[in-house]
Amino acid sequence: MLNVNFIKGTKVYQEAKEEGALEVTVKLVPKLLQKGFSIQEVADILELDIEEVRKIAREQ
C-alpha cells in the first residue's frame, strides 16, 4: 500500500501544495475586494503584504 506520509514529504508534493494555495489566494483577492473589503483588510485576512494584494489586484 502507498505510504501517504512518504508522499507528503516529497518536494513535488510540497511544491504542488504551495502552488494550490497560491492559486486560491489569487482567486480570493479580487472577490474580497469586490465584496467591499479594503486592501488592508484583504491583506490581514489572507496574511499577505499590502503590496502583494495590490499587485494581485492590478493583474486581475
Secondary structure, 3 states (H helix, E strand, C coil): CCCHHHHHCCHHHHHHHHHHHHHHHHHHHHHHHHCCCCHHHHHHHHCCCHHHHHHHHHHC
